[in-house]
Amino acid sequence: MSLIITPGQLVRRAELYYQLSQLVTAGISLTQAIEQLAKHPPSRSFRKPLNLLIEKIHAGATFSDALRASSGWLPQFDLALIDAGERSGRIDSCLRVLADYYQARAKLAKQAISAMMYPVFLIHFAALVFCVVVPWAASGFSANLNGLFLHAVLAVAPLYLFLAIGLYSMQSGHGERWRALVESVLHFVPILGAARRALVLSRLSLALEALISAGVSIIEAWSLAADATASPAIRRTVAAWGPEFALGHAPAMLVSRCGKFPSLFVNFYTTGETSGKLDESLHRLRVYYEEEGRRKFEALAEWIPRIIYLVIAIAIAIAIIQFYTGYFNQISTITQGF
């Protein structure tokens, strides 16, 4: 997996799943569909893993087994849904769900980047003005511009360092303990923590719905769906249910008793399991938490620029106050000398 997942990569992943879904729906076998896509993939980076898939399928592997063998190409969430689709004979539907999922993620990422473009420009503009233009003008245009530009670069360097650390810390290649630490830290970040939890619950609901519809037993479905969420907290919680499952306890009782799930999720899941309409309840949970996560990420993208504007406005006000304070002090010193 690449270090940074861009909206373009998400769109191409969505297009891959969409084209596969369309070909399978049209009556083309999955192997033929993959072979056709390998010749003209949505992205050149897909050609090698698709050809590898074809080799493994011809060697007797199932589609999901072949995908797992090419580790690192697809996240666990994709593998869980594809496995569910293959088991249930509804691979086209699951591929379409994945296409819609990545299309929505790409749209959200584009909105966030678009909202951040102007604040990023303002930060660099402010660094240029306060670190280069103002000192250069104050020195009577005699200061060393190279030194001033270096000062401006050093002023914005901590932001790039913070961004690099954030991107590195959230990569999926880290160990379970590291990812658990990052998850626990993000849990306390306003808006971002709530948005992330909503999307985790949305993925959990979607994976459970697909697996149960595929005929997977409820116990195995919970284990596979917990892995698909990529949440160490969810995985630990479900893994601890092993002895309870062995005693015949229903997941609804464990969900309500563990205290790790919000009351809405508990109520909907318990009602669905009790009434025998668990798939409908999971679908509603998936839609609700997906929308909740999207709204919170949009709110985050809206408030971060406002905070940046406020910080820059305060910095400008402080600079103006310091300038006039120094100016009046100089006048006072000069007048006192007479």
Secondary structure, DSSP 8 states (H G I E B T S, - for coil): --SS--HHHHHHHHHHHHHHHHHHHTT--HHHHHHHHHHS-SSGGGHHHHHHHHHHHHTT--HHHHHHHSTTSS-HHHHHHHHHHHHHT-HHHHHHHHHHHHHHHHHHHHHHHHHHHHHHHHHHHHHHIIIIIHHHHHTTS-S-HHHHHHHHHHHHHHHHHHHHHHHHHT-TTS-HHHHHHHHHHHTTSTTHHHHHHHHHHHHHHHHHHHHHHTT--HHHHHHHHHHHTT-HHHHHHHHTTHHHHHTT--HHHHHHHHS-S-HHHHHHHHHHHHHT-HHHHHHHHHHHHHHHHHHHHHHHHHHHHHHHHHHHHHHHHHHHHHHHHHHHHHHHHHHHT-
